[in-house]
Amino acid sequence: METAIGVFASRERAEEAIRELKLCVPDDAIVFLTRSENEATRVGKEFGFIGGVAGGATGLYAGIVASLLVPGLGPVFALGAGAAALLGIAGATGGAAIGKTMVHGPETPQPTAEEKCSEDVAFFRQVLKEGRSLIVVRTESKETATAASAILDTLGLGMRNATPLKMQVATRTVDGIPIVEISGRITVGEGNVILREAVRGLFDGGHRNIVLTLGEVEYIDSSGLGELVRTHASIGKEGGHIILANLSRRVNDLLELTKLSSVFDIEADEASAVRSLKSDSAPQAVA
């Protein structure tokens, strides 16, 4: 499964991105996330997610809208056929009726326990808290992911001017901690797959603490950003810990701009990352 992520500070840019995505990406692959009830309503109505006629059929798309109360954040609204799955079905309200009840209905979603929130919701919390909205595209098709990334890279908060250098990965160990050195570009169908396989291979091999050094990474597209998010969140959900270290200026600027810098674990250099992981794994003294 390929994941592309666009982060938006402007509602107009987000709407433009959805408009373009719907021309080349299946509706069921697109999910729009926002904390703003007004934005959810406006975007939903404009693009046929809420009310009116959708695809020539009367009524609403089933499962098109979901809402969730995220602890420490409040209501999160997701529009798209994959909305309920993205938010975590345990706490999501889905189905045709939600299009009417999401904003005006009498039912109020109940807070969802932290452990029952999907890894995506937990990870995107800080981005949404900062007032950004997100578009997430998930697809099995490399061609669709490539098209989506091009749109999200152009209209969202992303990096520009791709480096011609392909992604390279080298792995070594320092004090028992695996260091994954990444250089070049992390992009759809190439770098994101290499990153996924490198980290998953280490984790499945018994390594729970991993450092990713990104000092030589010159370009990350929307799918590469999506893979970083998914890898960090999924490994964390399984009891692992990933630290990003020695960020290149471009990567640092991207994470600051999208507000993802506050949700990744980041250290200035490799040595600091190793010390942090060894400290976390050290047995605690008994009082």
C-alpha positions, 0 to 999 in steps of 0.5 A, spaced: 500 500 500 502 506 497 501 512 502 501 520 499 500 525 504 499 533 503 499 538 508 495 544 507 495 551 511 490 554 506 483 551 505 483 554 498 489 550 496 486 544 499 480 544 495 484 545 489 488 539 490 482 535 491 479 538 485 485 535 481 486 529 485 479 527 483 480 527 476 486 522 476 485 518 483 479 514 485 474 517 490 475 511 495 483 512 495 482 520 498 481 522 505 481 529 507 482 531 515 480 537 518 479 539 525 474 545 522 467 543 522 465 549 517 471 546 512 469 539 513 462 542 511 464 546 505 469 541 502 464 535 503 458 539 499 463 542 494 465 535 492 459 531 493 461 528 500 455 530 503 448 531 501 446 532 494 447 527 488 453 523 488 455 519 482 448 519 479 445 516 485 441 519 490 443 520 497 450 519 500 456 515 499 456 510 504 461 511 509 463 517 506 464 521 512 467 520 519 468 524 526 472 522 532 473 525 538 481 525 539 483 526 546 487 532 547 485 535 541 477 535 540 473 533 534 476 531 527 472 530 521 474 525 515 471 526 508 472 520 503 470 513 502 476 510 507 475 515 512 472 510 518 478 506 516 483 511 517 480 514 523 480 507 526 473 504 526 472 503 534 471 510 534 468 513 528 461 514 526 460 512 519 455 511 513 450 515 509 447 518 515 453 521 518 453 526 512 447 529 516 449 528 523 456 530 523 455 537 523 447 538 525 445 531 528 444 530 535 449 524 536 455 526 539 461 522 538 464 519 544 472 520 546 476 514 543 481 511 548 488 512 546 490 505 544 483 504 540 485 510 535 488 509 529 496 510 528 494 515 523 490 519 528 495 519 533 500 521 529 497 527 525 494 530 532 499 535 532 499 537 525 491 538 526 492 541 532 496 547 529 490 548 524 493 545 518 488 540 514 491 534 511 489 530 504 491 522 505 491 518 499 492 510 499 492 506 493 495 499 491 497 502 484 504 505 483 501 510 477 496 512 482 500 514 487 505 517 482 499 522 480 497 523 487 504 525 489 505 530 483 499 534 485 500 534 493 507 536 492 505 542 487 499 544 492 501 542 499 507 544 503 512 540 500 519 540 497 521 542 490 526 541 485 527 533 486 535 531 486 537 526 480 540 522 485 536 515 487 535 513 494 541 509 497 541 506 504 547 503 508 546 500 515 551 499 520 551 498 528 553 503 533 553 500 541 548 495 539 543 500 535 542 500 528 544 506 524 540 506 517 544 512 513 539 514 507 541 519 501 538 521 495 531 522 494 525 518 498 520 518 492 514 514 490 515 507 488 522 507 489 525 510 496 519 509 500 519 502 498 526 501 500 525 505 506 519 500 508 523 494 507 530 496 510 526 498 517 521 492 517 527 488 516 531 490 522 525 490 526 523 483 524 530 481 526 529 483 533 531 490 533 526 495 537 530 501 537 533 504 530 536 511 528 535 514 521 540 519 519 537 523 513 543 528 512 544 526 505 537 526 503 535 532 498 528 530 496 522 527 499 515 527 495 508 526 498 509 519 498 516 519 501 513 523 507 507 518 507 512 513 508 516 516 514 509 517 517 507 510 516 514 507 518 515 511 525 507 510 527 507 503 525 513 501 529 512 505 535 505 502 535 509 495 535 513 497 541 519 500 537 522 506 537 525 510 531 529 517 531 531 521 526 538 524 526 542 529 522 537 532 518 539 535 512 536 543 511 531 541 506 528 535 510 528 540 517 525 545 513 519 540 510 518 537 517 518 544 520 513 547 515 508 541 515 509 541 523 511 534 523 517 536 527 513 536 533 511 529 532 517 525 530 523 524 535 529 528 532 536 528 535 541 533 532 546 528 530 547 520 530 551 520 537 545 524 541 540 519 538 544 513 540 545 515 547 537 517 547 535 510 545 540 506 550 538 511 555 530 509 554 532 501 554 536 501 560 533 498 566 530 502 571 533 502 578 529 499 583 527 504 589 
